[in-house]
Amino acid sequence: MILSEDQKALLEAARRFSRERLLPTYMQREREGRMDRALLREMGELGLLGVDVAPEFGGMGVDGVTTGLIVEELAYGDFNVSAVVLVMSLCATVIARNASPKVAAQWLPRVPRGDAILALSITEPKCGSDAGALQLKARRDGDFYVLDGEKTSTTYCDSADAFVVFARTGTPEQGARGVTAFLVPSDMPGIQTTTFKDVGSRMSSRGSVFFDSVKIPLDHRLGDEGKGFSQVMAGFDYSRALIALQCLGAAQASLDEAWAYTKEREAFGGPIARFQGVSFPLVEGETLVAAARQLSYHALSLRDAGEPHTVEAAMVKWMGPKTAFDVIHQCLLTFGHYGWSMDLAHQQRMRDVMGLEIGDGTAGVMKLIVARARAGRAATAERNLENA
C-alpha cells in the first residue's frame, strides 16, 4: 500500500507515541482497570483521536484507510487504548450522520479533544447477535422519549460520558424496522451500571447499563424513528475492518518481540533463530498477518470509494481476531518457559484479542453474512432450518 505524505506523517506520529508512550505501560494500565483520562487528552493534543471527525468539529476528516493505519499502530503499543479510538470513530460516525445540529455541535468536538468517552450500547441479555430483536423500550412522551430496560456487554459502561443507545420504538413484530437510535448522556437520572470481571480488556470496563424511566429530549434521537438498525449495520461494516487491524497490530507486536528473542536466545551452540522449527512458525504468522492486513485495508478502501464492502468486512472480522490469537499464542510458545509468565505481554494480548472473537459479531455470524452473499439467504437460512 502506497501512502501519501500526510498519511506517512500521521502514521509516524502514531508509531512514535505507541512505542514510546503506550508499549512500556500496556500491562500496567490493564492492572489499573480504567481508561486514563489524562492519556486521552494527551492523544487529543497529538491529533490521534477522532481523526475521521469532520474539520468543523475539530477532527481531520481523514478516510477509513488512514483511520485504520492509526488504529493498527496504536494497538501495537496498547490494544485497549486502540479500542478507544475505534469506538470513538464508530460512535462519532453515527452521530455525525444522524444527530441534530445542536447535539452534533455539543458532542462531536469533544471526541478529537479527548474530553469525552462515547459508548455503543446495543446488546441485550436475550438478544446478543440479533439486533433486530431488541427489547429495551423507548416511548414518546411529548417532547421526550422515556427509556426502560437493560443493555449488556457495553464497553466503557461505567466511564462513558454518553451512550449511543438502540431501543425499540415500534412493536416486537416490526423487528429491525422498529429500532431507533438515541444519544443518551450518562448523567441522566435513572441510569445505573454494573461492570463484569472479564478475561481480558479490563481497562474497557464492559458491563450492563440499566435504564429506569430515563427521559431523553426529542432532539437526542439519532435519525428517524425505526431507522436505528440500518444505521448500526452500516457502521459495523466500518468497525469490523478496524477491529481486524486492531487485533493484527497486537499480533505484530508479539511477532517482533519473538523475532528479537530468537536472535538473542542461544541453544545447542547458537541462536535459536537458525532452527526451522522455531523460525518457520513465525514466518507463517507473518504471512497470515500480512494477508489479513491487506484484506482489511481493501475493505476500508472500498468504503472510502463508496463501494459495497459488507462481505470483505465480515471476512476480516472473523479472520483478524482468530489469526491474531493463533499468532500470539505461537509467539508465547517461542519464548518457552519464559512465555509461561504473566510478566510478558503475550498472555495479555492473547486474552485481549480473544474478546473480539465474540464482540461486534462472532465468527459464525460473520461467515453467515458471507455465505448469504455468495449462496443466497435461502441456501443458508431457510434450508438449514428445514434440515434441523
Secondary structure in CASP SS format (residue, H / E / C, confidence):
PFRMAT SS
TARGET T0000
AUTHOR 0000-0000-0000
METHOD secondary structure of the structure
MODEL  1
M C 1.00
I C 1.00
L C 1.00
S C 1.00
E H 1.00
D H 1.00
Q H 1.00
K H 1.00
A H 1.00
L H 1.00
L H 1.00
E H 1.00
A H 1.00
A H 1.00
R H 1.00
R H 1.00
F H 1.00
S H 1.00
R H 1.00
E H 1.00
R H 1.00
L H 1.00
L H 1.00
P H 1.00
T H 1.00
Y H 1.00
M H 1.00
Q H 1.00
R H 1.00
E H 1.00
R H 1.00
E H 1.00
G C 1.00
R C 1.00
M C 1.00
D C 1.00
R H 1.00
A H 1.00
L H 1.00
L H 1.00
R H 1.00
E H 1.00
M H 1.00
G H 1.00
E H 1.00
L C 1.00
G C 1.00
L C 1.00
L C 1.00
G C 1.00
V C 1.00
D C 1.00
V C 1.00
A C 1.00
P H 1.00
E H 1.00
F H 1.00
G C 1.00
G C 1.00
M C 1.00
G C 1.00
V C 1.00
D C 1.00
G H 1.00
V H 1.00
T H 1.00
T H 1.00
G H 1.00
L H 1.00
I H 1.00
V H 1.00
E H 1.00
E H 1.00
L H 1.00
A H 1.00
Y H 1.00
G H 1.00
D C 1.00
F H 1.00
N H 1.00
V H 1.00
S H 1.00
A H 1.00
V H 1.00
V H 1.00
L H 1.00
V H 1.00
M H 1.00
S H 1.00
L H 1.00
C H 1.00
A H 1.00
T H 1.00
V H 1.00
I H 1.00
A H 1.00
R H 1.00
N H 1.00
A C 1.00
S C 1.00
P H 1.00
K H 1.00
V H 1.00
A H 1.00
A H 1.00
Q H 1.00
W H 1.00
L C 1.00
P C 1.00
R H 1.00
V H 1.00
P H 1.00
R H 1.00
G C 1.00
D C 1.00
A C 1.00
I C 1.00
L E 1.00
A E 1.00
L E 1.00
S E 1.00
I C 1.00
T C 1.00
E E 1.00
P C 1.00
K C 1.00
C E 1.00
G C 1.00
S C 1.00
D C 1.00
A H 1.00
G H 1.00
A H 1.00
L C 1.00
Q C 1.00
L C 1.00
K E 1.00
A E 1.00
R E 1.00
R E 1.00
D E 1.00
G C 1.00
D C 1.00
F E 1.00
Y E 1.00
V E 1.00
L E 1.00
D E 1.00
G E 1.00
E E 1.00
K E 1.00
T E 1.00
S E 1.00
T E 1.00
T C 1.00
Y C 1.00
C C 1.00
D C 1.00
S C 1.00
A C 1.00
D C 1.00
A E 1.00
F E 1.00
V E 1.00
V E 1.00
F E 1.00
A E 1.00
R E 1.00
T C 1.00
G C 1.00
T C 1.00
P H 1.00
E H 1.00
Q H 1.00
G H 1.00
A H 1.00
R H 1.00
G H 1.00
V E 1.00
T E 1.00
A E 1.00
F E 1.00
L E 1.00
V E 1.00
P E 1.00
S C 1.00
D C 1.00
M C 1.00
P C 1.00
G C 1.00
I E 1.00
Q E 1.00
T E 1.00
T E 1.00
T E 1.00
F C 1.00
K C 1.00
D C 1.00
V C 1.00
G C 1.00
S C 1.00
R H 1.00
M H 1.00
S H 1.00
S C 1.00
R C 1.00
G E 1.00
S E 1.00
V E 1.00
F E 1.00
F E 1.00
D E 1.00
S E 1.00
V E 1.00
K E 1.00
I E 1.00
P E 1.00
L H 1.00
D H 1.00
H H 1.00
R E 1.00
L E 1.00
G C 1.00
D C 1.00
E C 1.00
G C 1.00
K C 1.00
G H 1.00
F H 1.00
S H 1.00
Q H 1.00
V H 1.00
M H 1.00
A H 1.00
G H 1.00
F H 1.00
D H 1.00
Y H 1.00
S H 1.00
R H 1.00
A H 1.00
L H 1.00
I H 1.00
A H 1.00
L H 1.00
Q H 1.00
C H 1.00
L H 1.00
G H 1.00
A H 1.00
A H 1.00
Q H 1.00
A H 1.00
S H 1.00
L H 1.00
D H 1.00
E H 1.00
A H 1.00
W H 1.00
A H 1.00
Y H 1.00
T H 1.00
K H 1.00
E H 1.00
R C 1.00
E E 1.00
A E 1.00
F C 1.00
G C 1.00
G E 1.00
P E 1.00
I H 1.00
A H 1.00
R H 1.00
F C 1.00
Q H 1.00
G H 1.00
V H 1.00
S H 1.00
F H 1.00
P H 1.00
L H 1.00
V H 1.00
E H 1.00
G H 1.00
E H 1.00
T H 1.00
L H 1.00
V H 1.00
A H 1.00
A H 1.00
A H 1.00
R H 1.00
Q H 1.00
L H 1.00
S H 1.00
Y H 1.00
H H 1.00
A H 1.00
L H 1.00
S H 1.00
L H 1.00
R H 1.00
D H 1.00
A C 1.00
G C 1.00
E C 1.00
P C 1.00
H C 1.00
T H 1.00
V H 1.00
E H 1.00
A H 1.00
A H 1.00
M H 1.00
V H 1.00
K H 1.00
W H 1.00
M H 1.00
G H 1.00
P H 1.00
K H 1.00
T H 1.00
A H 1.00
F H 1.00
D H 1.00
V H 1.00
I H 1.00
H H 1.00
Q H 1.00
C H 1.00
L H 1.00
L H 1.00
T H 1.00
F C 1.00
G H 1.00
H H 1.00
Y H 1.00
G C 1.00
W C 1.00
S C 1.00
M C 1.00
D C 1.00
L C 1.00
A C 1.00
H H 1.00
Q H 1.00
Q H 1.00
R H 1.00
M H 1.00
R H 1.00
D H 1.00
V H 1.00
M H 1.00
G H 1.00
L H 1.00
E H 1.00
I C 1.00
G C 1.00
D C 1.00
G C 1.00
T C 1.00
A H 1.00
G H 1.00
V H 1.00
M H 1.00
K H 1.00
L H 1.00
I H 1.00
V H 1.00
A H 1.00
R H 1.00
A H 1.00
R H 1.00
A H 1.00
G C 1.00
R H 1.00
A H 1.00
A H 1.00
T H 1.00
A H 1.00
E H 1.00
R H 1.00
N H 1.00
L H 1.00
E H 1.00
N H 1.00
A C 1.00
END
